[in-house]
Amino acid sequence: MTGGNQGIGKSVARTLAEAGSDIVIIDLAESTQTAAQIAEDFGVRAAAYVCDVTQPEQVAEVMNAAAQKMGTLDHLFNNAGIVLHKPALELSPQEWLKVINVNLNGVFFVAQAFARYLVATGKPGNIVNTASMSGTIVNIPQAQASYNASKAAVVHLTKSLGVEWAQHGIRVNSISPGYIATELIGDVREDWKRQWIEAIPFQRMGTPEELGGAVLYLLSDAATYTSGCDLIIDGLFTTV
Ligand SMILES: NC(=O)c1ccc[n+]([C@@H]2O[C@H](COP(=O)([O-])OP(=O)(O)OC[C@H]3O[C@@H](n4cnc5c(N)ncnc54)[C@H](O)[C@@H]3O)[C@@H](O)[C@H]2O)c1
């Protein structure tokens, strides 16, 4: 999984480990401690690799190293992402490119490296990408056009790869979380958070623990006829 050192990735890693899966964390941050804790808590094998998902050569190297270390790779939770709250009129080209690079290009490079490994080894496998409800709606009051565009692209990339790779026995789905209380939105203005919560029919943000079951389901054999699907998990935010 990518982006597993903290937040949603870390929580989903723990859910998958609890279900018996060995875990490989690929993250820009050193994640050895997170992996060791998962191994200790759930009695599975867990490894950590520092890697920038925007660098395809690094991604390919890490994928090979992880496959060798673990013996096999079966599932990918493709989750690393960043957000930038800045009005579109003020965005520099570098800022725009950085968000698109991590959230869209990174998701593609990791999915591609994983699918290349599966096809080369003749194995089926599953991918769940982390998109966002921001791929479906435009959040307010914060301006985040780069993020919203990147996540809409992840939803359609998911469908596209699902269709291309069906012939290889690879299913590709995405989850689209609503507002989830993680470090990603930890520094956000309190008045924004109050406005978000007022607009959520559940009247609260979600927790990372409320996403793990969906990822587990999509990666499992309970979902063998499911691909190209985007599962929105948002406490009804996008429904009203
Ligand atoms: N928190 C939310 O409300 C929310 C809502 C919808 C979607 N999401 C998405 O969920 C995913 C996880 O978000 P989170 O809230 O856990 O964020 P987070 O900031 O807590 O964690 C993101 C992780 O990704 C890693 N990462 C960032 N850039 C990377 C790169 N270039 N290469 C490798 N790793 C990198 C970080 O080191 C970190 O461990 C993101 O894709 C985010 O867009 C979050």
The ligand as a Tripos MOL2 file, in Angstrom:
@<TRIPOS>MOLECULE
LIG
   44    48     1     0     0
SMALL
NO_CHARGES

@<TRIPOS>ATOM
      1 N1         -8.5980   12.8780    5.0330 N.am      1 LIG1
      2 C1         -9.6260   13.1220    4.2200 C.2       1 LIG1
      3 O1        -10.5960   13.8170    4.5470 O.2       1 LIG1
      4 C2         -9.6330   12.5040    2.8420 C.ar      1 LIG1
      5 C3        -10.8360   12.5320    2.1110 C.ar      1 LIG1
      6 C4        -10.8720   11.9730    0.8460 C.ar      1 LIG1
      7 C5         -9.7440   11.3960    0.3030 C.ar      1 LIG1
      8 N2         -8.5790   11.3890    1.0180 N.ar      1 LIG1
      9 C6         -7.4210   10.7700    0.3910 C.3       1 LIG1
     10 O2         -6.9770    9.6940    1.1810 O.3       1 LIG1
     11 C7         -5.5780    9.5010    0.9840 C.3       1 LIG1
     12 C8         -4.8900    9.4710    2.3280 C.3       1 LIG1
     13 O3         -5.1720   10.6850    2.9760 O.3       1 LIG1
     14 P1         -4.9060   10.9180    4.5350 P.3       1 LIG1
     15 O4         -6.0080   11.7720    5.0200 O.co2     1 LIG1
     16 O5         -4.6050    9.6330    5.2120 O.co2     1 LIG1
     17 O6         -3.5890   11.8390    4.4100 O.3       1 LIG1
     18 P2         -2.2560   11.8890    5.2900 P.3       1 LIG1
     19 O7         -1.5980   13.1660    4.9320 O.co2     1 LIG1
     20 O8         -2.5830   11.6220    6.7220 O.co2     1 LIG1
     21 O9         -1.4120   10.6470    4.7330 O.3       1 LIG1
     22 C9         -0.9020   10.6550    3.4260 C.3       1 LIG1
     23 C10         0.3020    9.7310    3.3530 C.3       1 LIG1
     24 O10         0.7990    9.7630    2.0180 O.3       1 LIG1
     25 C11         2.2020    9.9210    2.0510 C.3       1 LIG1
     26 N3          2.6600   10.5770    0.8240 N.ar      1 LIG1
     27 C12         2.4340   11.8700    0.4490 C.ar      1 LIG1
     28 N4          3.0680   12.1260   -0.7090 N.ar      1 LIG1
     29 C13         3.7100   10.9840   -1.0780 C.ar      1 LIG1
     30 C14         4.5420   10.6320   -2.1820 C.ar      1 LIG1
     31 N5          4.8580   11.5200   -3.1370 N.pl3     1 LIG1
     32 N6          5.0270    9.3660   -2.2430 N.ar      1 LIG1
     33 C15         4.7300    8.4650   -1.2690 C.ar      1 LIG1
     34 N7          3.9640    8.7510   -0.1970 N.ar      1 LIG1
     35 C16         3.4480    9.9990   -0.1060 C.ar      1 LIG1
     36 C17         2.4770   10.7530    3.2950 C.3       1 LIG1
     37 O11         3.8170   10.6240    3.7370 O.3       1 LIG1
     38 C18         1.4590   10.1820    4.2810 C.3       1 LIG1
     39 O12         1.9630    9.0770    4.9950 O.3       1 LIG1
     40 C19        -5.1320   10.6460    0.0710 C.3       1 LIG1
     41 O13        -5.0960   10.1920   -1.2620 O.3       1 LIG1
     42 C20        -6.2270   11.6790    0.2530 C.3       1 LIG1
     43 O14        -6.3470   12.5410   -0.8520 O.3       1 LIG1
     44 C21        -8.5010   11.9190    2.2740 C.ar      1 LIG1
@<TRIPOS>BOND
     1     1     2 1
     2     2     3 2
     3     2     4 1
     4     4     5 ar
     5     4    44 ar
     6     5     6 ar
     7     6     7 ar
     8     7     8 ar
     9     8     9 1
    10     8    44 ar
    11     9    10 1
    12     9    42 1
    13    10    11 1
    14    11    12 1
    15    11    40 1
    16    12    13 1
    17    13    14 1
    18    14    15 2
    19    14    16 1
    20    14    17 1
    21    17    18 1
    22    18    19 2
    23    18    20 1
    24    18    21 1
    25    21    22 1
    26    22    23 1
    27    23    24 1
    28    23    38 1
    29    24    25 1
    30    25    26 1
    31    25    36 1
    32    26    27 ar
    33    26    35 ar
    34    27    28 ar
    35    28    29 ar
    36    29    30 ar
    37    29    35 ar
    38    30    31 1
    39    30    32 ar
    40    32    33 ar
    41    33    34 ar
    42    34    35 ar
    43    36    37 1
    44    36    38 1
    45    38    39 1
    46    40    41 1
    47    40    42 1
    48    42    43 1
@<TRIPOS>SUBSTRUCTURE
     1 LIG1         1 GROUP 0 **** ****
